[in-house]
């Protein structure tokens, strides 16, 4: 039995040393000899004389066990447990030490620690770069992005990690997906990314580990800030935009009935060459609709030229629209200059704020719309172009016609297919979705990583009237995000401009005091004005909406000077 017991003890991987009550060695197994460099002839000798740094003699003396203690020997680092041995009466008979070499485990732990430190350093380096970095696996699934990626694309890590690399692409092909197919590096690829369709240049390379393709890493450079349009006149460059239409119907956010009706009307008319008149309050998205109509039309590959009739000085508006011949006026360029109408040949001319078009220029525009022909300033030869007209206004053109401020024939030529864009207060159910879309867009502009809006703030946004419509909502959210810290992710009530909610509430609760007749007439005037806005100034529709006769409506309009 003793032989079997010795065989078992010599077979275990732990080292074992047994001492008697005098702390003399009575047994040592083979692994203990190997680990500590001992000879088997130490039997019978005091343990403190033959084993360096041992504490078995102390355990024998005080009877206190020592569990999982680290011990350094000449050859190794061991972890040892020393346990006193007692008889049935509690008297100490000796002690046993059981230990194991942890040198390799210690080295492995140090290597893991070093790897974690290296990983932390690499993450810090990736996060500190101003260029966006994204990493995808062999299937084109995004696995890592940095802070600059959120600033440039507008997408947070939670919105893209674990999803196909096409998730952030607005225009162009995903470079990660292309590398997953070709296994080749790609340099200087031009793309548009994120909700704001920011233009970027991407350099990407495949990742190989031991010869096997494991994915790709892309570095995204924001070049939108250095892309500028060139124009011959600095003043006109500030006022006129000659561009390719940027937006489509997918960029028009909202599920309300009114906005869906407007989108359906716009989609239908986009397939025709008909002139469109976009009507609605300031900030309702008239320019967005103009872009979308052009991009859904057969003219989508041709120029889209946008002109704001209210911002160009009257003295140069004619020459900018119709162009001029050499010598037409002092300062005219040699060889003359193409007008914006001619620049839009084959495409679309967007006349924003057409109600502000100077009266002397209206007959020439009318003739062009009727014949598609015009004569440049100072010229004699008639030029013919194929241009589709989209006009927009937030003023009452019917009233302007009545007052002699707008040509009736031009009004009828522009009002071929009117589309009424609803005010934000008439489609409040769209505000939460709109607000989140705007936040993503502003993330790119402000370099923030806002991911959500507190329900209390959303409720506040829905309860507001927003007389400036989507433009005002966007400006408001921009101010709110500026108030946020760089690391804050959710818009909270504390970020709202100070006391704004209290002021708005008090303003709504204020009650005017005056004669009953004056208060009633003032209220009636507001209702009629609101109804006229809703119908775009159409008197018959307004009378039906208010359930009054057309004669009564005209009487009220004249009475209140509407």
Number of C-alpha atoms within 10 A of each C-alpha: 6 7 8 9 10 13 13 11 17 17 13 12 14 18 24 23 22 23 26 22 18 17 23 22 25 17 16 24 22 20 22 23 15 12 19 20 12 16 13 11 9 17 16 14 15 18 23 16 11 16 17 13 11 18 17 30 22 16 23 25 16 10 19 12 17 15 13 13 11 15 17 15 15 9 12 14 20 21 16 21 17 26 20 26 20 15 9 6 6 9 12 19 15 25 27 22 24 18 23 20 23 15 15 11 11 13 11 12 12 12 12 12 12 12 12 12 12 12 12 12 12 12 12 12 11 18 17 12 13 16 20 23 23 24 23 27 22 20 16 24 22 24 18 16 23 22 21 25 27 24 26 29 29 31 25 21 19 10 13 20 18 15 15 18 23 19 16 19 18 18 15 12 15 20 26 31 21 15 23 20 12 11 19 13 17 17 13 12 15 18 19 20 24 22 21 22 21 22 22 21 16 21 17 22 19 22 20 13 8 6 7 9 14 17 24 28 23 22 18 26 20 22 12 14 9 7 8 7 9 9 13 9 8 9 11 16 13 11 15 18 16 18 12 18 22 14 20 16 18 9 15 16 16 19 13 15 14 15 21 14 16 17 20 12 16 23 18 12 17 21 14 12 16 16 21 24 26 26 27 23 21 18 20 22 19 25 20 16 25 30 24 24 28 30 22 18 18 15 20 18 13 17 20 27 23 25 23 19 21 17 16 18 13 14 9 11 21 22 21 20 20 22 24 23 20 16 15 16 12 7 8 14 14 9 10 17 19 16 18 21 26 22 21 23 18 19 25 31 26 26 22 24 21 24 21 15 21 17 13 12 12 18 14 17 18 18 14 18 18 11 11 16 15 22 17 23 21 15 16 10 9 9 13 14 17 16 23 24 20 27 26 24 19 19 19 17 21 17 13 15 15 11 10 11 16 23 19 15 14 18 19 11 17 22 18 12 17 18 22 22 22 23 24 25 18 15 16 18 15 18 23 18 13 17 21 17 17 20 25 24 23 23 25 23 16 16 17 26 26 25 19 15 18 12 13 11 17 19 13 12 18 18 12 16 14 18 16 17 19 21 15 16 21 20 14 15 20 18 13 17 24 12 14 18 11 13 9 13 16 15 23 17 17 12 17 18 12 10 10 9 14 9 11 11 12 10 10 8 9 8 8 7 8 9 8 9 9 11 13 12 13 12 12 14 18 14 13 20 16 14 19 22 21 20 18 23 19 14 18 14 16 23 20 12 14 13 10 12 13 15 11 11 19 13 12 16 16 10 10 14 8 14
